[in-house]
Amino acid sequence: MQRMTLAILAALCGDASAQPVPEARPEFLLRETITGMPRGERQDIQVLTATIQPGQATVFHTHAFPVTVYVLQGTFTLEMEGRATAVVSAGQALVEPPNVRMTGYNRGAETLKVLIVYVADPGTPFLHPVH
């Protein structure tokens, strides 16, 4: 009787030898205090991806608000007017400042893939080409 009671308790409580599955937790990639975010009651949140082949570059441009770039694959090189060049590899992120003229490059040998997050006032274009 005692063995049957223990067997029933073990079945109801689950296998005591099984290891609990740990909770999923986010991993901090970047934390940066910035200026220039939209201040209105409403904002557009845009999430984009871009694939840049070796040797390709983005158009020379600016953004009205900060842009967060996360590199999924490859290495991203960002040249900004009046600032140091930023080089970010897969698994890293950076924030592109607003109102700075810039161009992004894939100077590596493999395809570059990035995830982009842009928070802006409603109706704001993602970028403004500079001629």
N, C-alpha and C positions, 0 to 999 in steps of 0.2 A: 504494500500500500504506500509506504513512504517513497519508494522508487518511482511509483506512478505519479505521485504528487510532485516530486521533483521534476519528472519529465514534462508534466503539464505546465509547471511554472517556467521551465526553460523554454518551452514552445511559445508560451504567451509573452515572455519577456525578450525573446530573440536569443540568438547564440551569444553567450557571454564572451566567447573568445574572438568574436568578430570585432575588427577595429572600426571605430566611427569614422565616417567620411568627413574630412575637414571642410569648414565653410569656405566658399569662394570669396576671395578678397581682391579688391583692385590693387594695382601696383602704380605708385606715383612715377610718372615719367618726367614731369616738368612742373615746377611751381614758380611762377614769375609774377611780380607786381607790375602792372602796366597802367598806362594812361591812354585815353582816347577811345574808351568804349562808349557805345551809344547810351544815352541817358533817358530816352523817352519811356513812356509807360509800356510800349510794345517794341519788340525786336524780332527780326527775322533770324533764324538759325539755319545756316546752310552747311551741309556736310557734302563734300565733294571728294572724288578720287581723281588722280592724274597719273598717267603712264607716260614717261619720258624716255625715249630711246637714247642709247649712247650717242653723244655728240649733239643732241637737241637742246634747245633753250626755250624758255618762256619769252613772251613779248616783254619789252621794257615797259614797266608799269608802276602804278601806285595802288594802294588800298586806302579807302576812307577810314577803316577801322582795323585793329590788329587782327592778324590771321594766324591760327595755330596749324602747324604742319607736322605730321607724324610720318616718319619714313618707314614704310612696310618692307621695302626691298631696295637694295642699291645704296648709293650715296648721293645726297643732294647738296649742291653748292649754290649758295645765295650771295650774289654781289649786290651791295647796297651803296648808293651814292653817299659819300661822307662817312661811311662806317666800315668796320673790318668785315672781310669776307667770312661767311659762316659755312662750315662743312658739317653735315649731319648724316650719320650712317643709320642703317636699319635698326629699329628698336629705339631710336632717339627722336626727340621732338624739339621744335623751336617756335618762337613767336616772331612773326614778321611785323615790324612796327608800322603804324599808319603814316600816310603822307610822306613816305620815303621812296625815292625812285630806285627800282630794283629789277634784277633779272635772275631767274633760277636756271641752273644748268645740270645736266647729267654729264659729268666729265669722266665717269667710270666706264667699264667694259660691259656691264650688265644693265638690263632694263631697270629703270628707277620707277618705283610705285610709291605714291604718297597718299595719305588721307588728310583732308583739309577741313578745318572747322572755322566758319566765319559767322560772327554775330554782328548784325548791322541794323540800322534803322530800316523799317519796311521800305522796299523799293530801291534800296541802294545797290548799284551794280557791284559784282564781286571785285572787279578791277577796273582801273582806268588806264588805257594805253597811253604811253608818253611818246610823242613824236619828236 
